[in-house]
Amino acid sequence: MTAAKIGIIGGSGLYQMPELTEIDEIEVETPFGRPSDKFILGTLEGERVAFLPRHGVGHRFTPTELPFRANIYGMKLLGVERILSASAVGSLQEKYAPLDMVIPDQFFDRTRARARESTFFGEGIVAHVTFAHPACGDLGDVLEESCKAVSVNVHRGGTYV
């Protein structure tokens, strides 16, 4: 099923996108269980997108409880090829002011829990996936230009912890 090539995952406080038109809500089942919530398919600036609130509507999941594998697998089922993920985070660096947009190029995942899986693989499926460059530079370029077009202070690079 190809419903949208662009996926948007909303972080804390971003549970819906009022700018979407021609909306459909879709529930998907994955081999990893149910995603955080229903996917909202809609049209944004002439493009079909799939939106998913990461923590579920009403912020039902903590970071370590997120069904991230189901979320990503669900996006893939809908035909999504690129994902933009918004997160409300802070920084201890003075160069980043509140409301600045930072486009990270690295990640360090500290959300560990005994019951939380950290891979899509296992149980007879073995794969080695590089994580040297986890962020898409082309998508970062588009996001940076979009920020500049609406006068948002934007920074490239950095590590999302």
Buried (B, 14 or more C-beta within 10 A) or exposed (E): EEBBBBBBBBBBEBBEBEEBEEEEEBEBEBEBEBBBBBBBBBBBEEEBBBBBBBBBEEEEBEBEBBBBBBBBBBBEBBBBEEBBBBBEEEBEEEEBEEEEBBBBBBEEEEEEEEEBEEEBEEEEEEEEEEEEEEEBEEBBEEBBEEBEEEEEEBBBEBEBE
